[in-house]
Amino acid sequence: YTSGATIQYFNDLSENGVVLCAIGTSVTLNKSTLTFANSSAEAQSISATTKPAGTTVTWKSSNEEVATVSSGTVTPVGAGTCEITASITVQGVTKVASCGVTVGSSVTKSKSSK
């Protein structure tokens, strides 16, 4: 303890409207894009790293007609593009990371026999 030093404790999460306790909060994804040949392609996984570690992640697709997401597993549904977001909220502060998804419309045609 230094003589004359002031130690201040905050029982509230904010002072003058500025959040004090969410410093260092973040969410990042291991992939920034996913591409599927078509809607029949296998699902792909993305993972989120959170600070603080172990924070609950909420996953969302911007267009569920293109792709859906559940616990980081992205499943193609139809041709187009969308964005998958992973969000966390810590002490009222929300952080978001996103991954662009493209689902192609290519379909493998089988040869007809004559």
Residue, then its C-alpha position, 0 to 999 in steps of 0.5 A: y500500500t502506498s501512502g496517499a493512493t486511492i483505491q476505488y471499488f465499483n459495485d455498479l457495472s457502469e460509471n457515467g454510462v461507461v461499462l467498466c467490467a467487459i474489457g477484453t470480452s470477445v468472440t472469434l471464429n475459426k473460419s471467415t467463409l464457408t462454401f458449399a457446392n449445392s444444398s446437398a453438400e455435407a454440413q460443415s462446422i465452425s467454432a467460436t473462441t470466447k473471452p471469457a472462455g466458456t461464455t455461451v454462444t448464440w448462433k444465427s443465420s441471416n437467411e435460413e433458406v440458404a443455410t441453417v446453423s446449430s451449435g456451429t454446424v452449418t447445413p446448406v438448404g438452398a442456393g444463395t448467400c447468407e451470414i452466420t453470426a456467433s454472439i456473446t453477451v457479457q455484463g450487458v455488452t454484446k460481441v459478434a463475429s460472422c462467417g459468410v456462407t455461399v451455397g452453389s446451385s450446381v447439380t450433378k446430372s446423371k447420363s440418361s441411357k438410350 
